[in-house]
Amino acid sequence: MFRNLRIEIFIYYFLTVVTFLGIFYYFLVVIQVQNIIWLVIVLLGFITLAGVMISKLAIDPLTEHIQNLQNLSKETLHELNLPISTIVSSAQMLKKNMSDEKSLKRVGRIETACSMLQERYNELDYMIKTQTLQEIKESVELDELLRARVAFLSSIYGHIEFSLELENTHIISDKIGLSKIIDNLIDNGVKYSPNSNKIDIKLTENSLEIRDYGCGMDEVELLQIFDHYYQSNENMQGFGIGLSMVKKFCDKNDIKLSFKSKPEMGTTVILNFKQI
């Protein structure tokens, strides 16, 4: 599709340039127009028309392609909801009739996997909404959101001990986007703390602190952490785009983001929210 589009745009552009040069030659050499102003007006009109046609030729197929992808995403999202709900409800019914510890663990793993699928479902729904809406804002009880995210992540990181000190805090923000940011920061804390099993989360006076006790960073690394694809430890899994996404979200939502870190002493991420 796009290969043919490139060829069509090239041909149209080539014909446009040839036509432009032909008109220019005709007016100046053949009929020897003396009024340059009229020549300029005619050429500007031709260039404008050609620009509109080229942009239409280039953008319309891309717009149609993106629209088809959005429709496919919406249809897929709709179709995913039923099987996820069915698996969750079936697992809960099976669990009620079980007493064997091994079977309960297996069902528990199914429920955890379903929770992770539900998270991906919510993220896909969020991505579709952000493509169609300029801004997503809603009332968020930040302390409740943090407890919910920690409860979810505890099922994934069973070896991590989460210490919570949370004040009741009400903010206006993008709830799903903020959930992704919190997950990313906690995930980084776990990832870069291979020799520690503790994460401290403190929320007070509209300030959120997430502290790990891992490898930490020096001043040079702190200056690079927001660069795309930068990783302070190349042996860690991931693509190094997490903190770049965190910063972009914080900038967009007027959240002040800062870091405190020392090598071998861990890192504290601080998010300061606007008071309402």
VOBA-1610 file (N, C-alpha, C; in pm, whole numbers, padded with zeros to 5 digits, always signed):
BEGIN
Met+00082-00122+00000Met+00000+00000+00000Met+00085+00126+00000Phe+00178+00136+00096Phe+00258+00258+00110Phe+00364+00269-00001Arg+00407+00154-00054Arg+00501+00160-00166Arg+00434+00224-00287Asn+00311+00182-00317Asn+00237+00243-00428Asn+00210+00391-00402Leu+00186+00424-00274Leu+00161+00564-00239Leu+00284+00649-00265Arg+00403+00598-00232Arg+00527+00671-00259Arg+00545+00696-00409Ile+00515+00592-00487Ile+00530+00605-00633Ile+00433+00711-00687Glu+00308+00708-00639Glu+00208+00804-00685Glu+00248+00947-00649Ile+00297+00966-00526Ile+00338+01100-00484Ile+00457+01149-00565Phe+00552+01058-00591Phe+00669+01096-00671Phe+00626+01137-00812Ile+00538+01058-00874Ile+00493+01090-01010Ile+00419+01224-01012Tyr+00332+01244-00913Tyr+00256+01370-00909Tyr+00349+01488-00887Tyr+00447+01470-00797Tyr+00542+01578-00769Tyr+00626+01608-00894Phe+00670+01502-00963Phe+00750+01521-01083Phe+00671+01596-01190Leu+00546+01556-01211Leu+00462+01623-01310Leu+00434+01767-01272Thr+00420+01790-01139Thr+00396+01927-01092Thr+00515+02017-01122Val+00635+01968-01094Val+00756+02048-01120Val+00772+02075-01269Val+00751+01972-01354Val+00763+01989-01498Val+00662+02091-01549Thr+00538+02081-01499Thr+00433+02176-01540Thr+00467+02317-01496Phe+00518+02330-01374Phe+00557+02462-01322Phe+00665+02525-01410Leu+00767+02445-01443Leu+00875+02496-01528Leu+00823+02531-01668Gly+00728+02448-01717Gly+00670+02476-01848Gly+00592+02607-01850Ile+00511+02630-01746Ile+00436+02756-01737Ile+00531+02875-01727Phe+00632+02859-01645Phe+00730+02967-01626Phe+00799+03000-01759Tyr+00839+02895-01833Tyr+00905+02914-01964Tyr+00809+02979-02064Tyr+00684+02934-02064Tyr+00586+02987-02160Tyr+00564+03137-02140Phe+00547+03178-02014Phe+00519+03319-01987Phe+00640+03408-02012Leu+00758+03360-01976Leu+00876+03445-01987Leu+00939+03445-02126Val+00939+03331-02194Val+01012+03318-02321Val+00918+03326-02442Val+00807+03250-02436Val+00720+03242-02554Val+00640+03369-02573Ile+00564+03407-02470Ile+00481+03528-02487Ile+00546+03651-02425Gln+00659+03630-02355Gln+00739+03740-02300Gln+00654+03840-02219Val+00594+03788-02114Val+00510+03870-02026Val+00595+03976-01958Gln+00543+04097-01960Gln+00616+04209-01899Gln+00571+04232-01755Asn+00445+04199-01728Asn+00391+04221-01594Asn+00428+04102-01503Ile+00534+04119-01431Ile+00585+04011-01345Ile+00487+03979-01232Ile+00411+04079-01187Ile+00319+04058-01075Ile+00214+03953-01111Trp+00157+03965-01233Trp+00058+03866-01275Trp+00119+03727-01288Leu+00241+03724-01336Leu+00310+03594-01346Leu+00328+03531-01209Val+00367+03612-01113Val+00386+03561-00976Val+00253+03512-00918Ile+00144+03586-00942Ile+00012+03546-00892Ile-00031+03412-00951Val-00012+03398-01084Val-00050+03274-01150Val+00031+03156-01096Leu+00162+03177-01080Leu+00248+03068-01031Leu+00216+03032-00887Leu+00188+03134-00803Leu+00151+03106-00663Leu+00021+03028-00656Gly-00075+03062-00742Gly-00200+02988-00746Gly-00178+02844-00786Phe-00093+02824-00885Phe-00063+02689-00931Phe+00007+02608-00822Ile+00104+02673-00754Ile+00178+02604-00647Ile+00084+02566-00533Thr-00007+02658-00496Thr-00102+02630-00388Thr-00192+02512-00423Leu-00245+02513-00546Leu-00331+02403-00590Leu-00255+02270-00591Ala-00131+02274-00640Ala-00050+02153-00643Ala-00021+02103-00502Gly+00008+02195-00408Gly+00035+02156-00270Gly-00084+02090-00205Val-00206+02146-00232Val-00328+02088-00177Val-00349+01947-00231Met-00328+01929-00360Met-00348+01798-00421Met-00247+01695-00370Ile-00121+01737-00356Ile-00019+01644-00306Ile-00048+01605-00162Ser-00084+01703-00077Ser-00114+01673+00063Ser-00235+01580+00074Lys-00336+01604-00011Lys-00454+01517-00011Lys-00416+01376-00054Leu-00334+01367-00156Leu-00289+01237-00206Leu-00210+01161-00100Ala-00133+01235-00020Ala-00049+01171+00082Ala-00127+01137+00209Ile-00217+01226+00252Ile-00280+01213+00383Ile-00403+01124+00381Asp-00484+01132+00276Asp-00610+01056+00274Asp-00590+00906+00294Pro-00495+00840+00222Pro-00475+00696+00247Pro-00427+00666+00389Leu-00343+00755+00443Leu-00295+00734+00580Leu-00409+00749+00680Thr-00496+00848+00657Thr-00611+00869+00745Thr-00704+00747+00741Glu-00727+00695+00622Glu-00812+00577+00608Glu-00749+00455+00677His-00617+00442+00663His-00547+00330+00726His-00555+00339+00879Ile-00533+00458+00933Ile-00540+00477+01078Ile-00681+00452+01128Gln-00781+00500+01054Gln-00921+00477+01093Gln-00954+00329+01097Asn-00903+00255+00999Asn-00926+00110+00997Asn-00861+00042+01118Leu-00740+00088+01153Leu-00673+00032+01271Leu-00750+00063+01399Gln-00803+00185+01409Gln-00882+00223+01527Gln-01008+00139+01536Asn-01074+00118+01422Asn-01195+00036+01423Asn-01163-00108+01462Leu-01051-00159+01412Leu-01009-00295+01448Leu-00980-00304+01597Ser-00914-00202+01652Ser-00882-00201+01796Ser-01010-00200+01878Lys-01107-00118+01838Lys-01234-00111+01913Lys-01309-00243+01907Glu-01311-00305+01788Glu-01380-00433+01775Glu-01310-00542+01856Thr-01176-00542+01852Thr-01099-00640+01930Thr-01122-00620+02079Leu-01123-00493+02121Leu-01147-00461+02262Leu-01283-00513+02307His-01382-00492+02222His-01517-00538+02256His-01522-00690+02268Glu-01455-00759+02177Glu-01457-00905+02177Glu-01378-00964+02293Leu-01279-00891+02344Leu-01197-00943+02455Leu-01272-00939+02587Asn-01365-00848+02601Asn-01430-00828+02730Asn-01505-00952+02776Leu-01579-01017+02685Leu-01659-01134+02722Leu-01574-01252+02768Pro-01470-01295+02692Pro-01392-01410+02740Pro-01319-01383+02872Ile-01271-01261+02891Ile-01204-01229+03018Ile-01302-01241+03133Ser-01422-01184+03118Ser-01524-01191+03224Ser-01565-01335+03250Thr-01574-01414+03143Thr-01613-01555+03158Thr-01509-01633+03236Ile-01382-01612+03204Ile-01274-01683+03275Ile-01271-01644+03422Val-01286-01514+03450Val-01284-01466+03588Val-01397-01528+03669Ser-01520-01521+03615Ser-01635-01575+03688Ser-01625-01727+03705Ser-01575-01797+03603Ser-01560-01943+03612Ser-01455-01981+03716Ala-01344-01906+03720Ala-01239-01932+03819Ala-01292-01911+03960Gln-01373-01808+03979Gln-01430-01781+04111Gln-01525-01892+04154Met-01606-01943+04061Met-01698-02053+04092Met-01622-02181+04125Leu-01515-02209+04049Leu-01434-02328+04077Leu-01368-02319+04214Lys-01324-02200+04248Lys-01253-02179+04374Lys-01341-02207+04495Lys-01470-02179+04481Lys-01563-02201+04592Lys-01576-02348+04628Asn-01560-02434+04529Asn-01579-02579+04551Asn-01448-02654+04571Met-01339-02580+04592Met-01208-02644+04608Met-01157-02628+04750Ser-01089-02730+04795Ser-01024-02725+04926Ser-00878-02767+04917Asp-00844-02833+04805Asp-00707-02877+04784Asp-00616-02757+04760Glu-00504-02751+04835Glu-00415-02634+04829Glu-00352-02616+04690Lys-00312-02726+04629Lys-00250-02715+04497Lys-00349-02663+04393Ser-00472-02712+04399Ser-00575-02667+04305Ser-00607-02519+04327Leu-00611-02477+04453Leu-00638-02337+04483Leu-00528-02247+04430Lys-00403-02294+04438Lys-00292-02217+04385Lys-00303-02203+04233Arg-00342-02312+04168Arg-00357-02308+04022Arg-00466-02210+03981Val-00578-02215+04052Val-00686-02121+04022Val-00642-01978+04052Gly-00562-01965+04159Gly-00510-01832+04192Gly-00423-01776+04081Arg-00343-01864+04019Arg-00259-01820+03906Arg-00345-01779+03787Ile-00455-01852+03766Ile-00547-01815+03658Ile-00607-01677+03685Glu-00645-01653+03809Glu-00703-01523+03845Glu-00602-01411+03827Thr-00476-01439+03864Thr-00371-01338+03846Thr-00350-01308+03698Ala-00348-01414+03616Ala-00332-01394+03472Ala-00448-01315+03415Cys-00569-01342+03464Cys-00687-01267+03417Cys-00678-01120+03458Ser-00625-01097+03578Ser-00607-00958+03622Ser-00509-00884+03531Met-00404-00953+03490Met-00307-00892+03400Met-00369-00867+03263Leu-00453-00962+03214Leu-00524-00940+03088Leu-00619-00822+03099Gln-00685-00809+03214Gln-00775-00696+03235Gln-00700-00565+03233Glu-00578-00566+03288Glu-00495-00446+03285Glu-00462-00407+03141Arg-00425-00506+03058Arg-00396-00477+02917Arg-00521-00428+02846Tyr-00636-00484+02882Tyr-00763-00439+02825Tyr-00787-00292+02858Asn-00766-00257+02984Asn-00786-00118+03025Asn-00688-00024+02954Glu-00565-00069+02936Glu-00465+00013+02868Glu-00501+00036+02721Leu-00551-00071+02655Leu-00592-00056+02515Leu-00710+00040+02504Asp-00805+00027+02596Asp-00919+00118+02599Asp-00872+00261+02623Tyr-00775+00277+02710Tyr-00718+00409+02740Tyr-00649+00469+02617Met-00572+00386+02547Met-00502+00435+02428Met-00599+00480+02320Ile-00709+00406+02303Ile-00810+00445+02204Ile-00874+00578+02242Lys-00902+00594+02371Lys-00965+00719+02417Lys-00872+00838+02401Thr-00743+00819+02428Thr-00649+00931+02417Thr-00630+00973+02272Gln-00658+00884+02177Gln-00648+00920+02036Gln-00766+01001+01989Thr-00878+00990+02060Thr-00999+01060+02018Thr-01033+01180+02106Leu-00976+01185+02227Leu-01003+01295+02319Leu-00877+01377+02341Gln-00894+01507+02356Gln-00780+01594+02379Gln-00723+01576+02520Glu-00810+01558+02616Glu-00763+01552+02754Glu-00858+01467+02837Ile-00801+01384+02924Ile-00881+01299+03012Ile-00853+01342+03156Lys-00955+01395+03223Lys-00941+01438+03362Lys-01057+01382+03443Glu-01028+01336+03561Glu-01132+01285+03650Glu-01087+01297+03794Ser-01183+01283+03883Ser-01154+01289+04026Ser-01087+01159+04071Val-00974+01171+04141Val-00897+01053+04181Val-00862+01063+04329Glu-00895+00957+04403Glu-00846+00944+04541Glu-00710+00874+04531Leu-00605+00951+04541Leu-00471+00900+04511Leu-00430+00790+04608Asp-00465+00802+04734Asp-00428+00699+04832Asp-00496+00566+04799Glu-00624+00571+04757Glu-00694+00448+04720Glu-00634+00387+04593Leu-00596+00474+04500Leu-00535+00425+04376Leu-00402+00355+04407Leu-00323+00412+04495Leu-00195+00352+04532Leu-00215+00215+04598Arg-00313+00205+04686Arg-00340+00076+04751Arg-00381-00029+04647Ala-00463+00013+04552Ala-00507-00080+04448Ala-00391-00126+04361Arg-00301-00033+04324Arg-00188-00070+04240Arg-00090-00160+04316Val-00068-00133+04443Val+00021-00217+04523Val-00039-00356+04540Ala-00171-00364+04560Ala-00237-00494+04573Ala-00219-00575+04445Phe-00232-00509+04331Phe-00214-00579+04204Phe-00069-00623+04185Leu+00026-00532+04210Leu+00167-00563+04189Leu+00219-00665+04290Ser+00156-00673+04406Ser+00197-00772+04506Ser+00175-00913+04455Ser+00071-00930+04371Ser+00045-01063+04316Ser+00151-01102+04213Ile+00220-01002+04157Ile+00326-01029+04060Ile+00461-01040+04129Tyr+00487-00948+04222Tyr+00614-00946+04296Tyr+00589-00995+04439Gly+00570-01126+04452Gly+00537-01181+04582Gly+00649-01169+04684His+00773-01151+04639His+00886-01143+04731His+00909-01002+04784Ile+00835-00903+04731Ile+00857-00764+04770Ile+00768-00727+04888Glu+00828-00661+04985Glu+00753-00609+05100Glu+00727-00460+05076Phe+00601-00425+05062Phe+00563-00286+05039Phe+00525-00220+05171Ser+00592-00109+05200Ser+00562-00031+05319Ser+00485+00094+05276Leu+00360+00108+05324Leu+00273+00217+05281Leu+00248+00316+05394Glu+00264+00442+05364Glu+00230+00551+05457Glu+00154+00655+05373Leu+00020+00644+05378Leu-00062+00719+05283Leu-00162+00808+05354Glu-00160+00936+05322Glu-00263+01029+05365Glu-00375+01034+05263Asn-00495+01064+05308Asn-00606+01083+05215Asn-00574+01202+05125Thr-00568+01178+04996Thr-00530+01282+04900Thr-00620+01276+04778His-00683+01390+04749His-00774+01399+04635His-00711+01487+04528Ile-00706+01436+04405Ile-00650+01512+04294Ile-00741+01500+04172Ile-00717+01584+04073Ile-00783+01574+03943Ile-00675+01536+03843Ser-00693+01418+03780Ser-00588+01371+03689Ser-00644+01266+03594Asp-00558+01214+03511Asp-00588+01104+03421Asp-00561+00975+03499Lys-00667+00909+03546Lys-00652+00799+03640Lys-00577+00680+03581Ile-00615+00639+03460Ile-00550+00523+03400Ile-00405+00554+03365Gly-00382+00674+03309Gly-00244+00714+03279Gly-00159+00720+03404Leu-00215+00773+03514Leu-00143+00781+03640Leu-00114+00641+03696Ser-00209+00550+03678Ser-00187+00411+03722Ser-00068+00350+03650Lys-00058+00376+03520Lys+00054+00324+03442Lys+00186+00384+03491Ile+00184+00511+03528Ile+00305+00576+03577Ile+00349+00516+03710Ile+00254+00496+03799Ile+00284+00436+03930Ile+00341+00295+03911Asp+00276+00216+03825Asp+00324+00081+03798Asp+00467+00083+03744Asn+00493+00177+03655Asn+00626+00186+03594Asn+00732+00220+03698Leu+00702+00314+03786Leu+00800+00355+03888Leu+00826+00243+03988Ile+00719+00174+04029Ile+00738+00062+04122Ile+00813-00052+04054Asp+00778-00078+03928Asp+00847-00182+03852Asp+00996-00152+03841Asn+01031-00026+03815Asn+01173+00013+03811Asn+01240-00009+03945Gly+01168+00025+04053Gly+01224+00006+04188Gly+01256-00139+04215Val+01166-00228+04173Val+01188-00372+04192Val+01302-00420+04103Lys+01300-00376+03977Lys+01398-00422+03878Lys+01541-00387+03919Tyr+01558-00266+03973Tyr+01693-00221+04008Tyr+01727-00244+04156Ser+01652-00336+04218Ser+01682-00374+04357Ser+01693-00525+04368Pro+01786-00586+04295Pro+01794-00733+04295Pro+01832-00791+04430Asn+01898-00712+04514Asn+01941-00762+04645Asn+01857-00708+04760Ser+01742-00648+04726Ser+01655-00593+04828Ser+01512-00637+04800Asn+01432-00650+04903Asn+01292-00690+04885Asn+01197-00589+04947Lys+01239-00462+04951Lys+01158-00361+05018Lys+01137-00240+04928Ile+01012-00193+04923Ile+00976-00070+04853Ile+00891+00014+04949Asp+00932+00138+04973Asp+00857+00229+05060Asp+00776+00327+04974Ile+00650+00342+05008Ile+00563+00437+04937Ile+00500+00530+05039Lys+00525+00658+05023Lys+00477+00759+05117Lys+00400+00867+05043Leu+00283+00899+05092Leu+00199+01004+05032Leu+00157+01101+05141Thr+00208+01223+05131Thr+00176+01325+05230Thr+00184+01464+05168Glu+00088+01547+05201Glu+00084+01686+05154Glu+00099+01695+05002Asn+00021+01613+04933Asn+00019+01610+04786Asn+00154+01575+04724Ser+00237+01506+04800Ser+00367+01462+04751Ser+00378+01311+04766Leu+00409+01244+04655Leu+00423+01099+04654Leu+00570+01062+04640Glu+00620+00978+04731Glu+00757+00930+04726Glu+00757+00778+04713Ile+00830+00728+04616Ile+00847+00583+04597Ile+00996+00554+04609Arg+01032+00481+04712Arg+01174+00459+04743Arg+01209+00312+04734Asp+01321+00285+04667Asp+01375+00150+04666Asp+01511+00151+04735Tyr+01564+00033+04761Tyr+01693+00019+04830Tyr+01790-00059+04741Gly+01790-00022+04614Gly+01868-00095+04516Gly+02002-00032+04484Cys+02043-00044+04357Cys+02178-00004+04316Cys+02197+00147+04313Gly+02089+00223+04299Gly+02102+00368+04298Gly+02173+00421+04174Met+02191+00553+04169Met+02255+00618+04054Met+02342+00733+04101Asp+02445+00762+04022Asp+02527+00879+04053Asp+02473+01001+03979Glu+02538+01116+03993Glu+02488+01240+03935Glu+02486+01236+03783Val+02584+01170+03723Val+02588+01160+03576Val+02470+01080+03525Glu+02440+00968+03590Glu+02327+00885+03548Glu+02195+00958+03566Leu+02184+01038+03673Leu+02061+01112+03697Leu+02032+01212+03584Leu+02137+01262+03521Leu+02118+01356+03411Leu+02071+01287+03283Gln+02086+01154+03276Gln+02055+01080+03153Gln+01928+00998+03161Ile+01866+00990+03277Ile+01758+00892+03295Ile+01636+00918+03209Phe+01616+01042+03164Phe+01499+01072+03082Phe+01525+01055+02933Asp+01648+01021+02897Asp+01679+00999+02756Asp+01615+00870+02709His+01559+00871+02587His+01501+00750+02529His+01608+00641+02520Tyr+01568+00520+02559Tyr+01649+00398+02546Tyr+01771+00397+02638Tyr+01781+00494+02730Tyr+01892+00489+02824Tyr+01858+00393+02938Gln+01954+00307+02973Gln+01941+00218+03088Gln+02070+00225+03169Ser+02055+00249+03299Ser+02174+00258+03382Ser+02241+00122+03398Asn+02164+00016+03380Asn+02219-00119+03384Asn+02176-00192+03258Glu+02268-00214+03166Glu+02235-00274+03038Glu+02194-00420+03049Asn+02220-00483+03165Asn+02183-00622+03183Asn+02036-00638+03222Met+01970-00526+03255Met+01830-00532+03293Met+01743-00545+03169Gln+01631-00616+03186Gln+01538-00630+03075Gln+01461-00500+03055Gly+01412-00478+02932Gly+01335-00358+02903Gly+01398-00279+02791Phe+01329-00174+02751Phe+01373-00094+02637Phe+01421+00044+02677Gly+01419+00076+02805Gly+01473+00204+02849Gly+01388+00324+02811Ile+01257+00304+02792Ile+01172+00417+02754Ile+01075+00454+02866Gly+01078+00379+02978Gly+00981+00400+03085Gly+00984+00539+03145Leu+01102+00584+03190Leu+01110+00713+03256Leu+01087+00829+03160Ser+01119+00810+03035Ser+01087+00912+02935Ser+00937+00930+02925Met+00863+00819+02927Met+00717+00824+02924Met+00663+00886+03053Val+00724+00854+03166Val+00682+00911+03295Val+00695+01062+03293Lys+00808+01111+03246Lys+00831+01255+03241Lys+00732+01325+03148Lys+00706+01263+03034Lys+00612+01321+02939Lys+00474+01332+03001Phe+00430+01229+03073Phe+00300+01231+03139Phe+00297+01339+03246Cys+00402+01346+03327Cys+00407+01445+03436Cys+00405+01588+03381Asp+00481+01613+03276Asp+00481+01746+03216Asp+00342+01783+03164Lys+00276+01687+03101Lys+00144+01713+03045Lys+00040+01740+03153Asn+00055+01675+03268Asn-00045+01685+03374Asn+00000+01775+03490Asp+00103+01856+03466Asp+00149+01955+03564Asp+00188+01889+03697Ile+00262+01779+03687Ile+00314+01709+03805Ile+00465+01730+03808Lys+00516+01779+03920Lys+00661+01802+03933Lys+00729+01670+03968Leu+00824+01629+03885Leu+00893+01502+03901Leu+01039+01526+03938Ser+01086+01458+04042Ser+01227+01472+04082Ser+01277+01339+04139Phe+01411+01329+04146Phe+01475+01206+04193Phe+01581+01238+04297Lys+01594+01148+04394Lys+01706+01149+04488Lys+01770+01011+04482Ser+01900+01006+04460Ser+01963+00875+04446Ser+02112+00882+04477Lys+02163+00773+04534Lys+02306+00757+04557Lys+02343+00613+04526Pro+02459+00592+04467Pro+02501+00454+04435Pro+02498+00364+04556Glu+02442+00246+04537Glu+02433+00140+04639Glu+02345+00178+04757Met+02272+00289+04749Met+02183+00329+04859Met+02039+00344+04814Gly+02012+00321+04687Gly+01875+00325+04640Gly+01834+00458+04580Thr+01710+00462+04536Thr+01656+00579+04466Thr+01518+00613+04520Thr+01491+00742+04533Thr+01359+00789+04571Thr+01304+00876+04459Val+01188+00839+04409Val+01119+00917+04306Val+01011+01000+04375Ile+01007+01128+04343Ile+00913+01220+04409Ile+00821+01283+04305Leu+00690+01270+04328Leu+00590+01335+04243Leu+00512+01434+04327Asn+00520+01560+04291Asn+00444+01664+04361Asn+00324+01705+04277Phe+00203+01689+04334Phe+00079+01720+04264Phe+00028+01857+04305Lys-00042+01921+04212Lys-00101+02051+04241Lys-00218+02034+04338Gln-00231+02124+04432Gln-00342+02121+04524Gln-00466+02177+04455Ile-00582+02121+04490Ile-00708+02169+04429Ile-00798+02226+04537
//
